[in-house]
Amino acid sequence: MVSENIEEYLECIWELTQDGTPARTTDIAKKMKVSPASVTEMMQRLDSLGYIVYEKYKGVTLTDSGNKIGETIKRKHRLLERFLVDVLGIANDKSHEEACRLEHMLSDESERRISKMMNNPTTCPDGDPIPALDQLCLNKDEDSSVLSELSEGDEGIISHLSCDDPQKIRRVIAMGFVPERCITVEEKLPLGGPVLVQVGDCRVALAKEYSDLVFVNTRRHCQKRHRHGGK
């Protein structure tokens, strides 16, 4: 397992080499807030581990394995910033440090679910691009339909949410509409009224402005819950 310290260095080098030029040890030291001597020692270690190519006075470039780790950590960092600001309502100026703490603990599965829940955002709150996760970008759920367009009696699994308004995202999530949760349409009121649904164990009347944001895969069926002790 790669240590957090190594991940931090590879993430830093990945960001510094996005212009196509090798990263200078002085720039790495400045960005990491460590001494040049500490950077030199770490560069020699990363080179021996096969994560970088380090030539004294010529700079640092990432190998394929080093690039993959650096890009993955940077993706998790920027995705977490987006989640912290848009969903949890944390101030933008505080999201960076929080994301730094969480990025090393976030599993790949949780990363995919967060990204899918937020409809695969492409930029962090500062506008920097979130490196794409190929599997998420290629596996678009073509079987999903917007909740407001489903009919009474339809059921399925929530696939993702689609919304550019952070306040609406937080409200929808607070009401229990999260990916992988079972949902059943019980009643649709006329004239653009709310839709009454069973989501998880709760019944919720959802206004159209919110039901337009929830996407459901009706080809995936809910597991029927069995009651114990009955006949």
N, C-alpha and C positions, 0 to 999 in steps of 0.2 A: 504494500500500500504506500502511495506517495504521501509524504508528510505535508502538513499545511504550509510550512516554510518554503518547501520546494514549489508547491502550487502557486504561492504568492509570487515567487521569482519568475516562474514560467508565464504567469498571467501578465506580469509587468513587461517582460521581454516581448510577449506577443503584441501588446499594445504599442510598444515603442518601434516595432518592426513593420507596422502596417503600411508605412510609406515605401516599403521595399528595400530599405537600407538597414545594415546591421545596427544593433543597439550598442551604444557606447557605455562602458562601465561607469563613467561619470554620471550619465543620465539615469542609469539604473540605481546608482547610489542616491541620487537626489530624489527620485520617485519613491524609493523604498525607505528613505530616511535612515540610511545606514552609512558606515564609513566605506570609502573606496577599497580599503584592505579587506573588509568583510565581503564585498562584492567579488573581488578577485578570487578569494578563497572558495566562494560558492560557485563561481563560474568554472573553476577547475573541477569541482565536484560534479556539477551538472554535465560537464563535458565527458567525464569518466563514466557517467551513468548513461550516456548516449542521448541526452535530451537536447543538447546544444552543440554547436561547433564554435569553439572559442579560440581566437587567434589574438595574441597580445598585440595591442596597438591597431588592430584591424576591426575589432568589435565582435559582436555575438549574433549568431543566427540560430534559429530553432531547427531541429531535425523534425521529421514527420511525427514522431511520438511526442516530442516536446511541444510541437505546435498544437497537437490534438488536445493535450492537457491544458495548455494556456488558453486556447480558444474556448474550451468547455467551461473553465472557471470564470472567464470573462462573460460568457453567455449567462451563466447562473447569476453572476453579480448584477448584471444589468436587468435581467428578468426579475430578480428579487427587488431591485429598486422600483421597478414598475409596479409590482405587486404591493409593496409597502406603501407607496404613495397613492395609487389608484384604489386599492381595495381596503387597506387598513387605515388610510387617511393620515399616515405619518408625514411630517413636513419633509420637503425635498432635501433641505440642508442636513437632515438627520438620517436620511435613508442610506447614504453611502457607507457610513460606519456600521450601521446595522447589517447591511448586505455583506460587508466584509466578514462579519462574524458568522453569518449564516451560510455563505456560499460553499464552505468546505464541508458542511454537514448535510446539505441538501442532496437527497438521493436522486438518481436519474429518473426514477418513477415519479417522484414528487415534482421534479422539474417539468416533466412532460404534462402532468395533470394541471399544474399551475398555468403553463403556457396554453394548453388547450382550453382551460376555463376562461382565459382572457382573450381567446380567439387569436392566439399566436402573435403577440405584439412584436413590432419590428424595431422599435426604438425605446431607449430608457427615458426617464423624465427630462434629462438634459438634451435629448435629441440624438444621442450617440446610437449607432445601429446595434441591435442585438444580433450576434452571430446566429445564422439560421441553423436549426436542427433538421437535417434532411428528412428524417423519418416523419417528423411532424408536418413538414411542408408538403411532402409527397402524398401522405396518407390522409387526404381530405375526406371527411365523412360525407359522401354524396348521398347517403341514405337518410340524412337528418332533415327535418322540416321545422319551420318556426312554429312555436306552440300556438300562437294566435290563429294559425291556419288549420289546425287539427280539428277533427270532428268529435262530437260526444261519443264516448266509449273507446276512443283511441288510447293506447298506452304504449310506453316504451321507456327508454333510458335517456336521461339528459346527456347530450354529447358535449355541448359547450355553450358559453354565453357570448353574445356579441353586443358590445356597447362602448361608445366613446366617452360616456359620461361617468366618471368615477363614483359619483353619488348614487347613480342608478345601479351600478355594479354592486356597491356595498349593500344597497337595499334588497336587491334580488337575492344575494347570497344570504343575508340575514333572515330572509323568509324561507330558506331551506333549499333554494334552487341551485344545486351544485352538480357538476359532472358526475356521472355514474350512479345517480339517484333515480329510483323508479318513479314514474309519474303516470297518472291516469286522468284523462279529461272526463269530468262527471257532468258538467253542464256549461253551456255557452249562452250568455244572456244576449238578447237581440240589440240592434242599433249600436254596435260597437261597445257593448257593455263588458264587464269583467268575465273572465272564464274561471269556473270553479273546478279546481283540480285536487287530486290526492297526490301529494308529494311526500314520499317516505311514509311516516305515520301521521301526517297532518293534512287537514283539508284547508285549502287557501283559495281565496277569491283574488285573482290577479288581474289588475287593470291592463288594458290593451297596450299601453305604453311600455309595460314591463313584459307582458307575454310575447311582445315582438322581439324581445332580446334573448329568449330561451329557445335553444334548438334541441329537438328530440329525435332520437333514432328509433323509429317505430318498428324496425325489423328486429330489434333486440327486445326480447320479452322479459318482463319482470318475473323473478322467482316467486312463486306462490308461497305465502307464509302459512304454516300449519299450526293450528291451535292444539295445544296439548290438554288432555283431560276431557275433551269433548267426544261426541259420537258422530 
